[in-house]
């Protein structure tokens, strides 16, 4: 009986970890969407480069929160996801995310921005960031149902 109670307590703690991981992921997704909208409105502004850099940084932040959300959700399901690539693979396995090629591209874009500041053309990066916001929104909806 004590084991059942302890098991329920652990499950509740893990559910709380998922909810806690969802909050910053959701907020970062909204922040990136707002930044992308402002960037689009200010295409010809002298601040365009600064706004673009802000979008890239927000994408990096959202990516970090997203893979950590996948890690927590995977652990709740009894799997491990020690890094971004395994987290994506686990998310694919559980059906939380689709489009493995896109997620691989998003990981490469994130790695490129963190380690190689001149690796990707702006239009290509913007395309990935815009789609990533949509993909993460779908992921959040699925993880909320766990």
C-alpha positions in Angstrom: 0.0 0.0 0.0 2.8 2.4 0.9 4.4 1.6 -2.5 1.2 2.6 -4.3 1.0 5.9 -2.4 4.7 6.5 -3.1 4.2 5.7 -6.8 1.3 8.2 -7.0 3.4 10.8 -5.2 6.2 10.3 -7.8 3.8 10.5 -10.7 2.4 13.7 -9.3 5.9 15.2 -9.0 6.6 14.2 -12.6 3.4 15.8 -13.8 4.4 19.0 -11.9 7.8 18.9 -13.7 6.0 18.7 -17.1 3.8 21.6 -16.2 6.8 23.6 -15.0 8.7 22.8 -18.2 5.6 23.9 -20.3 5.5 27.4 -18.8 8.8 28.8 -20.1 8.5 26.9 -23.4 5.1 28.4 -24.0 6.3 31.9 -23.1 9.4 31.6 -25.3 7.2 30.5 -28.2 5.0 33.6 -27.8 8.1 35.8 -27.4 9.6 34.5 -30.6 6.3 34.9 -32.5 6.1 38.6 -31.3 9.7 39.2 -32.3 9.2 37.7 -35.8 6.1 39.9 -36.3 8.0 43.1 -35.3 10.9 42.1 -37.6 8.4 41.7 -40.5 6.9 45.1 -39.8 10.3 46.7 -39.6 11.9 45.2 -42.8 13.3 48.5 -43.9 14.2 49.9 -40.5 17.7 50.8 -39.5 17.1 48.5 -36.6 16.5 45.5 -38.8 19.8 43.8 -38.0 19.3 44.2 -34.3 15.8 42.9 -34.5 16.9 39.9 -36.5 19.6 39.2 -33.9 17.0 39.3 -31.2 14.9 36.8 -33.2 17.8 34.5 -33.5 18.5 34.6 -29.8 14.8 34.0 -29.0 14.9 31.0 -31.3 17.9 29.6 -29.4 16.1 30.1 -26.1 12.9 28.5 -27.4 14.9 25.6 -28.7 16.6 25.0 -25.3 13.2 25.1 -23.5 11.7 22.8 -26.1 14.3 20.0 -25.9 14.2 20.3 -22.1 10.4 19.9 -22.2 10.9 16.8 -24.4 13.5 15.5 -21.8 11.0 15.9 -18.9 8.1 14.4 -20.8 10.3 11.5 -21.9 11.4 10.8 -18.3 7.7 10.8 -17.3 7.2 8.1 -19.9 10.2 6.1 -18.6 12.7 7.1 -21.4 15.8 9.1 -21.3 16.7 12.1 -23.5 20.1 13.4 -22.3 20.5 15.9 -25.1 18.7 17.7 -27.9 19.1 15.0 -30.6 17.9 12.1 -28.3 15.1 14.3 -27.1 13.9 14.9 -30.6 14.2 11.2 -31.4 12.2 10.3 -28.3 9.6 13.0 -29.1 9.2 11.4 -32.6 8.9 7.9 -31.0 6.1 9.0 -28.7 4.4 10.9 -31.6 4.7 14.3 -29.9 6.5 15.7 -32.9 6.4 14.9 -36.6 8.7 15.9 -39.5 12.0 14.5 -38.4 13.8 16.3 -41.3 12.5 19.7 -40.1 13.5 19.0 -36.5 17.0 18.0 -37.7 17.2 21.2 -39.7 16.0 23.2 -36.7 18.7 21.6 -34.5 21.4 22.4 -37.1 20.2 26.0 -37.3 20.3 26.3 -33.6 23.8 24.8 -33.5 24.9 27.0 -36.3 23.7 30.1 -34.6 25.4 29.2 -31.3 28.7 28.1 -32.8 28.9 29.7 -36.3 27.4 33.1 -36.6 27.7 33.3 -40.4 26.4 29.8 -41.3 22.9 30.4 -42.6 21.3 33.1 -44.8 18.6 35.2 -43.1 15.7 34.1 -45.3 16.4 30.5 -44.6 16.8 31.1 -40.9 13.5 33.1 -40.8 11.7 30.3 -42.6 12.9 27.8 -39.9 12.1 30.1 -37.0 8.5 30.7 -38.3 7.9 27.0 -38.8 9.5 26.2 -35.4 7.0 28.4 -33.6 4.1 26.4 -35.2 5.8 23.0 -34.6 6.4 23.8 -30.9 2.8 25.0 -30.5 1.7 21.6 -31.7 4.2 19.8 -29.4 2.9 21.8 -26.4 -0.7 20.8 -27.1 0.3 17.1 -27.2 2.5 17.2 -24.1 -0.3 19.0 -22.2 -2.4 15.9 -22.7 0.0 13.5 -21.1 
